[in-house]
Amino acid sequence: MTLSVAWPRLFLVVLSLTAMLALSARAEAQTAPDPVFTAATSTVLDPPHPVLGTDGRRHLVYEVRIVNTSPLRVRFDRVVVRGASSARVFKAVAGRAIAGILSTPLRPATRMLGPAQAGVLWLDVALRRTTRVPRRLVHRLVTTVSGRGFRKRVIAWRGARTKVARGGPVVVSPPLRGSGYYDGNGCCGAGPHTRALLSIGGLPFLAQRFAIDWVRFDARGRWVVGDPAKNENYVVFGDPIYAVARGRVVSVLTTLP
């Protein structure tokens, strides 16, 4: 009598545990990395933040650090940015075009990472204003791995998973007043600002991701009159600069020419 009552309960308990394990395994499979040898690691430096550009699109500007942890050569053939919870592709770069978004400290444009070499993928995912901003992103990386004593093979994996920041962007006031100013070097393409990755205290920082070089033109379309080696010959020279936010001056120097 006791067994006839206990067994159904035991069966239900086992069935419940099985269902829970199956759900857990399914959830884990959605977040766990692909179980393949990749020869390289891929991590996002900072979660991207949607920023509305003057082109009417929302830009997700961020970086993926790639480290070749093997003694082999790794060539990148395709980079795809997708939503982590859907199959929607937001950006795809393939072939030689990858050299425009991958660089190393010694090579500003490359598709290849040598043994024990690191590089950075500089990504700008432009979304239409009506496109729903994804909550998470995942990247599909297709590489060709080769080396002495190693048979060349194509290896693809999903990696560099990241959240997308949900808060609004930081809004600052204009540092200059008046007309004739031109954005000479701003977001989001390749440039000395967007790729000014610095190591400070052992951590990577990219404070210039959205920095701008402002220049000013006169009524004749000139931004410098005379010798460009002299600061005072630039039209913008002497214009007052305004603080973009409240702050406290902590130090001042007047020793630079």
Secondary structure, 3 states (H helix, E strand, C coil): CHHHHHHHHHHHHHHHHHHHHHHHHHHHHHHCCCCCCCCEEEEECCCCCCEECCCCEEEEEEEEEEEECCCCEEEEEEEEEEECCCCCEEEEEEHHHHHHCEECCCCCCCCEECCCCEEEEEEEEEEECCCCCCCEEEEEEEEEEEECCEEEEEEEEEEEEEECCCCCCCCCCCCCCCCCEEECCCCCCCCCCCCCCEEECCEEECCCCCCCCEEECCCCCCCECCCCCCHHHECCCCCCCCCCCCCCCCCCCCCCC
